[in-house]
C-alpha cells in the first residue's frame, strides 16, 4: 500500500493519497483497512465470509458501496489484456525492473 502513487496531470510530484481505493477480497485485511483509515483514504473493499460473520457477531453491519465496486472491472479488464502477453503472464523476467519495463511497454502498445 505504501507504493500507491497517483500521477498529476500537470507538473509536480505524484499524489500519495488517492481519492478512493477499490480492492478485492485479497485486500480486506484488518491492517490494510486500518492503514487506509489512518491516512483518511476512503475505500470499497468487500469482506471475506469469516470477517462478515465476525462483524455480525459483534453487531456491526458491514458498509459496502456496490455501485462504486462496479468500476473495478476496468482494472480487471486491463489485467486480462496484459496477461495476453506471454512474457508478462508467465513472468519470464527475473528482475522486478525488467518486469516493470515489460508491463509498461505492453501498456503503451495497448494504449496506442
N, C-alpha and C positions, 0 to 999 in steps of 0.2 A: 504494500500500500504506500510505502514511502516513495516509490518510483512514479507516482502519479504526476504527470506534467501535462498541462493544457496550454498549447501554444497560443500566443496572442496573434491577432490579425495584423497588427502594426509592429513597430519596434518594441523591444522590451523583453524582460525575462519571461519564461513561461509561468503561468499561474500554477500554484501547488494546491489550491483549493478549488476543485470543480464545483459547478452549480449543483450537481446531483450525481450520485453514483448508482448505477444499475448493476446488479450482480446475480449470479445463480446461487443455488444452494451450497455450492462449494465455498462461498464467501460468507456464510451465515454464522461463523464462529463468534463467540462472545467477545473475543479480543478485537476482532475487526470491527464489530459494531461499536464497541466502546471507543476505539480509536477514532472512528468517524464522528461519533457523538462529541468527543473531546474537542475535535477540530471544527465542529459546527457544520459538518457536511451532511446534508440530507441524503438518505439512501432508500432504495427499494430493493430489498433482498428477501426472497421467500425463506421461510424457516423449514428446517427438516422436521420430519414427523416426531422424532424424540423431543425436539425443542418445543414443538406445539403442545405436546402432552404435558411437558413440564410447566409451560406458561399457563395452560388451562387449569392445572392442579393448584397453581398459586392465585388463580382468579384474575389474571391479566390477559385480556384478549389481544392477539397479535394484530398490529396495524400493517396493512399491506395495500398498496395502490396498484390495482390490476391494470388500469389504463396506462400508467407510466411504465409498467413492466412490459407492456406490449411493444414498446420501442426498442427493446433489447434485441429483437430479431434482426435489426440492421447489422449489429455487430456479429451475430451468429452467421449471417449470410456472408459477411466479409471473411470470417474464419473458414467457412466452407469453400469459398472461392480460392483462398490462399492454399488450402490443402490439396487443390488440384495440381499444384506444383509438386512434383515428386520429391525433390530435394528438401522442400520445406516440410512436407507431411512426414517424411521418414527421418528428418534431421541428420543429413549426411555430414553437415559441417560440425566439427567438434568444438570449435571455439564459439563463444557467445557473440563475439564481434562479427565473425563471418556469417553466422546465422542471422543476426540482425540486419546485416547488409543484404542478404538474400531476400529477407522479408520486405525490406524497403524497396529493392529492385522490382520484386513481383508486384508490390502495391503500386509502384509508379507505372508499370506496364499495364496493370488492370485499369488504372485511372485514365491512362492515355488512350 
